[in-house]
Amino acid sequence: MEEREGDALVLLPTERLFSGNARSFEELLMEFINNGERQVVVDCSQLDFISSAGMRVLLMASRALKAQAGSFAVCAMKSKVEETYRISGLHRVISTETSRAAALEAVGASASGE
């Protein structure tokens, strides 16, 4: 599911992000980036599991946006997802925030109407 928050695109993967669906999530993310999105947040509040394939997609999106002077953040991870994410070391590479509001601020999104 995707939503718009000011200037930012917010994606909400649900349940599991793993080898079985990582490719389709990657295609979706890269399509948005290739079509001009420059501020992207992945809200993980509905995500129960992430595999190395899912983390690879996040890393690729982050790198693609950085190369195009964009910004990328993930937020609102459940404890199991956050544990896997931290073990991988991605929290050192990708902006990781506890809330959607903080992630939106991290990507520099301005609210609608400002």
GROMACS elastic network, one bead per residue, 0.5 to 0.9 nm:
[ bonds ]
;  ai    aj funct       b0    kb
    1    10     6  0.84405   500
    1    11     6  0.58814   500
    1    12     6  0.52831   500
    1    13     6  0.66457   500
    1    14     6  0.82873   500
    2     9     6  0.69846   500
    2    10     6  0.55888   500
    2    12     6  0.61260   500
    2    13     6  0.86860   500
    3     8     6  0.85431   500
    3     9     6  0.60653   500
    3    10     6  0.50964   500
    3    11     6  0.64441   500
    3    12     6  0.81127   500
    4     7     6  0.72131   500
    4     8     6  0.59520   500
    4    10     6  0.59637   500
    4    11     6  0.87909   500
    5     8     6  0.52451   500
    5     9     6  0.63804   500
    5    10     6  0.68305   500
    5   104     6  0.78687   500
    5   109     6  0.76204   500
    5   110     6  0.81499   500
    5   111     6  0.66247   500
    5   112     6  0.72441   500
    6     9     6  0.81588   500
    6   104     6  0.87737   500
    6   109     6  0.60777   500
    6   110     6  0.53404   500
    6   113     6  0.79620   500
    6   114     6  0.86565   500
    7    37     6  0.88376   500
    7    38     6  0.85956   500
    7    39     6  0.68594   500
    7    40     6  0.89728   500
    7   108     6  0.83671   500
    7   109     6  0.50645   500
    7   110     6  0.58098   500
    7   111     6  0.68546   500
    7   112     6  0.72608   500
    8    37     6  0.77130   500
    8    38     6  0.75672   500
    8    40     6  0.55403   500
    8    41     6  0.70437   500
    8   104     6  0.70967   500
    8   107     6  0.77610   500
    8   108     6  0.83021   500
    8   109     6  0.54799   500
    8   110     6  0.79047   500
    8   111     6  0.87885   500
    9    32     6  0.86110   500
    9    37     6  0.71674   500
    9    38     6  0.84174   500
    9    39     6  0.63105   500
    9    41     6  0.62478   500
    9    42     6  0.84450   500
   10    39     6  0.86505   500
   10    40     6  0.59381   500
   10    42     6  0.57116   500
   10    43     6  0.66356   500
   10   100     6  0.88299   500
   10   104     6  0.87633   500
   11    29     6  0.84499   500
   11    40     6  0.76935   500
   11    41     6  0.63167   500
   11    43     6  0.60290   500
   11    44     6  0.84806   500
   12    41     6  0.86986   500
   12    42     6  0.59985   500
   12    43     6  0.50641   500
   12    44     6  0.62205   500
   12    45     6  0.75782   500
   12    46     6  0.69324   500
   12    47     6  0.80149   500
   13    16     6  0.75780   500
   13    17     6  0.71390   500
   13    25     6  0.81586   500
   13    42     6  0.75679   500
   13    43     6  0.72935   500
   13    44     6  0.64739   500
   13    45     6  0.84115   500
   13    46     6  0.66035   500
   13    47     6  0.60790   500
   14    17     6  0.75441   500
   14    44     6  0.76413   500
   14    45     6  0.81314   500
   14    48     6  0.73655   500
   14    49     6  0.89655   500
   15    46     6  0.60736   500
   15    49     6  0.64973   500
   15    50     6  0.87977   500
   16    20     6  0.89825   500
   16    21     6  0.81261   500
   16    46     6  0.88544   500
   16    47     6  0.58382   500
   16    48     6  0.57233   500
   16    50     6  0.59349   500
   16    51     6  0.82403   500
   16    54     6  0.86820   500
   17    20     6  0.77559   500
   17    21     6  0.62150   500
   17    22     6  0.58487   500
   17    25     6  0.81961   500
   17    47     6  0.73632   500
   17    48     6  0.83142   500
   17    49     6  0.62117   500
   17    51     6  0.64051   500
   17    53     6  0.76743   500
   17    54     6  0.50960   500
   17    55     6  0.82982   500
   18    21     6  0.57555   500
   18    22     6  0.53841   500
   18    23     6  0.87995   500
   18    49     6  0.76369   500
   18    50     6  0.57565   500
   18    52     6  0.72214   500
   18    53     6  0.55703   500
   18    54     6  0.51544   500
   18    55     6  0.85356   500
   19    22     6  0.52409   500
   19    23     6  0.72200   500
   19    51     6  0.71872   500
   19    52     6  0.80568   500
   19    53     6  0.53562   500
   19    54     6  0.69701   500
   20    23     6  0.75238   500
   20    24     6  0.86898   500
   20    53     6  0.89046   500
   21    24     6  0.55291   500
   21    25     6  0.63840   500
   21    26     6  0.86794   500
   21    53     6  0.89343   500
   21    54     6  0.82510   500
   22    25     6  0.50678   500
   22    26     6  0.59709   500
   22    27     6  0.85658   500
   22    51     6  0.89021   500
   22    53     6  0.60711   500
   22    54     6  0.53132   500
   22    55     6  0.87958   500
   22    56     6  0.85673   500
   22    57     6  0.67737   500
   23    26     6  0.50103   500
   23    27     6  0.61769   500
   23    28     6  0.86482   500
   23    53     6  0.83365   500
   23    54     6  0.85258   500
   23    57     6  0.79219   500
   24    27     6  0.50468   500
   24    28     6  0.62130   500
   24    29     6  0.86373   500
   25    28     6  0.51002   500
   25    29     6  0.61416   500
   25    30     6  0.85434   500
   25    54     6  0.84027   500
   25    57     6  0.75827   500
   26    29     6  0.51291   500
   26    30     6  0.59787   500
   26    31     6  0.83706   500
   26    54     6  0.85205   500
   26    56     6  0.89984   500
   26    57     6  0.55131   500
   26    58     6  0.81170   500
   26    60     6  0.82509   500
   26    61     6  0.77813   500
   27    30     6  0.52349   500
   27    31     6  0.59763   500
   27    32     6  0.86682   500
   28    31     6  0.51822   500
   28    32     6  0.64351   500
   28    33     6  0.87972   500
   29    32     6  0.52905   500
   29    33     6  0.63186   500
   29    34     6  0.86232   500
   29    40     6  0.88923   500
   29    57     6  0.84493   500
   29    58     6  0.89709   500
   29    61     6  0.68432   500
   30    34     6  0.58426   500
   30    35     6  0.83221   500
   30    60     6  0.86970   500
   30    61     6  0.67439   500
   30    64     6  0.81109   500
   31    34     6  0.50936   500
   31    35     6  0.60429   500
   31    36     6  0.87883   500
   31    37     6  0.89550   500
   32    35     6  0.50937   500
   32    36     6  0.65524   500
   32    37     6  0.56085   500
   32    38     6  0.88092   500
   33    36     6  0.53353   500
   33    38     6  0.66214   500
   33    39     6  0.88698   500
   33    40     6  0.84547   500
   33    61     6  0.78824   500
   33    64     6  0.75945   500
   33    65     6  0.69672   500
   33    68     6  0.88933   500
   34    37     6  0.72188   500
   34    64     6  0.89489   500
   37    40     6  0.70012   500
   37    65     6  0.83976   500
   37    70     6  0.78721   500
   38    65     6  0.63454   500
   38    66     6  0.88787   500
   38    68     6  0.75195   500
   38    69     6  0.73007   500
   38    71     6  0.61011   500
   38    72     6  0.80016   500
   38   107     6  0.87758   500
   39    65     6  0.79796   500
   39    70     6  0.58029   500
   39    71     6  0.50108   500
   39    72     6  0.60113   500
   39    73     6  0.85021   500
   39   104     6  0.83315   500
   39   107     6  0.56951   500
   39   108     6  0.73283   500
   39   109     6  0.67424   500
   40    61     6  0.88798   500
   40    62     6  0.88442   500
   40    65     6  0.83963   500
   40    70     6  0.81645   500
   40    71     6  0.64386   500
   40    73     6  0.66194   500
   40    74     6  0.85786   500
   40   104     6  0.83457   500
   40   107     6  0.71255   500
   40   109     6  0.89637   500
   41    71     6  0.84921   500
   41    72     6  0.57469   500
   41    74     6  0.55200   500
   41    75     6  0.73688   500
   41   100     6  0.79048   500
   41   103     6  0.65404   500
   41   104     6  0.68745   500
   41   107     6  0.75652   500
   42    58     6  0.84483   500
   42    72     6  0.79979   500
   42    73     6  0.63992   500
   42    75     6  0.63986   500
   42    76     6  0.88603   500
   42   100     6  0.87184   500
   42   103     6  0.86776   500
   43    46     6  0.76844   500
   43    47     6  0.84214   500
   43    73     6  0.85527   500
   43    74     6  0.58419   500
   43    75     6  0.50125   500
   43    76     6  0.59770   500
   43    77     6  0.76119   500
   43    99     6  0.83089   500
   43   100     6  0.65804   500
   43   103     6  0.85709   500
   44    47     6  0.50364   500
   44    48     6  0.82892   500
   44    74     6  0.69223   500
   44    75     6  0.58340   500
   44    76     6  0.53391   500
   44    78     6  0.73417   500
   44    81     6  0.83520   500
   45    48     6  0.82311   500
   45    75     6  0.74162   500
   45    77     6  0.54654   500
   45    78     6  0.63601   500
   45    99     6  0.89624   500
   46    76     6  0.86417   500
   46    77     6  0.82198   500
   46    78     6  0.81059   500
   47    50     6  0.74651   500
   47    77     6  0.73152   500
   47    78     6  0.72235   500
   47    81     6  0.73849   500
   48    77     6  0.86029   500
   48    78     6  0.68987   500
   48    79     6  0.89711   500
   48    80     6  0.72789   500
   48    81     6  0.64258   500
   49    78     6  0.88245   500
   49    80     6  0.71353   500
   49    81     6  0.55627   500
   49    84     6  0.85680   500
   50    53     6  0.77883   500
   50    54     6  0.55783   500
   50    55     6  0.67810   500
   50    80     6  0.88505   500
   50    81     6  0.60577   500
   50    84     6  0.73692   500
   50    85     6  0.79262   500
   51    54     6  0.51658   500
   51    55     6  0.63348   500
   51    56     6  0.86108   500
   51    81     6  0.89511   500
   51    84     6  0.79775   500
   51    85     6  0.89129   500
   52    56     6  0.60458   500
   52    57     6  0.87268   500
   52    84     6  0.88677   500
   52    85     6  0.89387   500
   52    88     6  0.83088   500
   53    56     6  0.50807   500
   53    57     6  0.65604   500
   54    57     6  0.52292   500
   54    58     6  0.66559   500
   54    59     6  0.88828   500
   55    58     6  0.51062   500
   55    59     6  0.62726   500
   55    60     6  0.86664   500
   55    85     6  0.74041   500
   55    88     6  0.84503   500
   55    90     6  0.78428   500
   56    59     6  0.50483   500
   56    60     6  0.61241   500
   56    61     6  0.86211   500
   57    60     6  0.51115   500
   57    61     6  0.61868   500
   57    62     6  0.85525   500
   58    61     6  0.52242   500
   58    62     6  0.61292   500
   58    63     6  0.86570   500
   58    72     6  0.89190   500
   58    74     6  0.84281   500
   58    90     6  0.89105   500
   58    94     6  0.82284   500
   59    62     6  0.50783   500
   59    63     6  0.61880   500
   59    64     6  0.85707   500
   59    90     6  0.76478   500
   59    93     6  0.80305   500
   59    94     6  0.73331   500
   60    63     6  0.51813   500
   60    64     6  0.60735   500
   60    65     6  0.86077   500
   61    64     6  0.50545   500
   61    65     6  0.61292   500
   61    66     6  0.85030   500
   61    72     6  0.75935   500
   62    65     6  0.53022   500
   62    66     6  0.61312   500
   62    67     6  0.86520   500
   62    70     6  0.85719   500
   62    71     6  0.72457   500
   62    72     6  0.55219   500
   62    73     6  0.78343   500
   62    93     6  0.85357   500
   62    94     6  0.67459   500
   63    66     6  0.50397   500
   63    67     6  0.61388   500
   63    68     6  0.86961   500
   63    72     6  0.87879   500
   64    67     6  0.52082   500
   64    68     6  0.64985   500
   64    69     6  0.88882   500
   64    70     6  0.82107   500
   65    68     6  0.50658   500
   65    69     6  0.61863   500
   65    71     6  0.58065   500
   65    72     6  0.67519   500
   66    69     6  0.50669   500
   66    70     6  0.52485   500
   66    71     6  0.62093   500
   66    72     6  0.79117   500
   67    70     6  0.73500   500
   68    71     6  0.87647   500
   70   107     6  0.80189   500
   71    95     6  0.88644   500
   71   106     6  0.80060   500
   71   107     6  0.50541   500
   71   108     6  0.77128   500
   72    94     6  0.71946   500
   72    95     6  0.68444   500
   72   103     6  0.84411   500
   72   106     6  0.81072   500
   72   107     6  0.59755   500
   73    94     6  0.62393   500
   73    96     6  0.57694   500
   73    97     6  0.72402   500
   73   103     6  0.57414   500
   73   104     6  0.78748   500
   73   106     6  0.69912   500
   73   107     6  0.65749   500
   74    77     6  0.80006   500
   74    94     6  0.74269   500
   74    95     6  0.64040   500
   74    96     6  0.50440   500
   74    97     6  0.62946   500
   74    98     6  0.85655   500
   74    99     6  0.89354   500
   74   100     6  0.82670   500
   74   103     6  0.66239   500
   75    95     6  0.84365   500
   75    96     6  0.56582   500
   75    98     6  0.53452   500
   75    99     6  0.55248   500
   75   100     6  0.58116   500
   75   101     6  0.89294   500
   75   102     6  0.79973   500
   75   103     6  0.60581   500
   76    82     6  0.88369   500
   76    96     6  0.84894   500
   76    97     6  0.66944   500
   76    99     6  0.50625   500
   76   100     6  0.65973   500
   76   103     6  0.89023   500
   77    80     6  0.80289   500
   77    81     6  0.59305   500
   77    82     6  0.54348   500
   77    96     6  0.88816   500
   77    97     6  0.85037   500
   77    98     6  0.71248   500
   77    99     6  0.86640   500
   78    81     6  0.54229   500
   78    82     6  0.60247   500
   78    83     6  0.85785   500
   79    82     6  0.50198   500
   79    83     6  0.60026   500
   79    84     6  0.87067   500
   80    83     6  0.51162   500
   80    84     6  0.64304   500
   80    85     6  0.86240   500
   81    84     6  0.52948   500
   81    85     6  0.61177   500
   81    86     6  0.86300   500
   82    86     6  0.59846   500
   82    87     6  0.84597   500
   82    91     6  0.89758   500
   83    86     6  0.52231   500
   83    87     6  0.61248   500
   83    88     6  0.86493   500
   84    87     6  0.51814   500
   84    88     6  0.63303   500
   84    89     6  0.88843   500
   85    88     6  0.52754   500
   85    89     6  0.65928   500
   85    90     6  0.60137   500
   85    91     6  0.67625   500
   86    89     6  0.50268   500
   86    90     6  0.62387   500
   86    91     6  0.57560   500
   86    92     6  0.83311   500
   87    90     6  0.79575   500
   87    91     6  0.88354   500
   88    91     6  0.80209   500
   89    92     6  0.57604   500
   89    93     6  0.74301   500
   90    93     6  0.51263   500
   90    94     6  0.59319   500
   90    95     6  0.87747   500
   90    96     6  0.87835   500
   91    94     6  0.54272   500
   91    95     6  0.66130   500
   91    96     6  0.59858   500
   92    95     6  0.76184   500
   92    96     6  0.85586   500
   93    96     6  0.88863   500
   95   103     6  0.77581   500
   95   106     6  0.73633   500
   95   107     6  0.86116   500
   96   103     6  0.72546   500
   96   106     6  0.88804   500
   97   100     6  0.73190   500
   97   101     6  0.86364   500
   97   102     6  0.58898   500
   97   103     6  0.53823   500
   97   106     6  0.81064   500
   98   101     6  0.86610   500
   98   102     6  0.69365   500
   98   103     6  0.76894   500
   99   102     6  0.52907   500
   99   103     6  0.63199   500
   99   104     6  0.86969   500
  100   104     6  0.60793   500
  100   105     6  0.85564   500
  101   104     6  0.51388   500
  101   105     6  0.62761   500
  101   106     6  0.86274   500
  102   105     6  0.50566   500
  102   106     6  0.61058   500
  102   107     6  0.88000   500
  103   107     6  0.63397   500
  103   108     6  0.85823   500
  103   109     6  0.88897   500
  104   107     6  0.53205   500
  104   108     6  0.62608   500
  104   109     6  0.54037   500
  104   110     6  0.79825   500
  105   109     6  0.59492   500
  105   110     6  0.78144   500
  106   109     6  0.77480   500
  110   113     6  0.84977   500
  110   114     6  0.66953   500
  111   114     6  0.58662   500
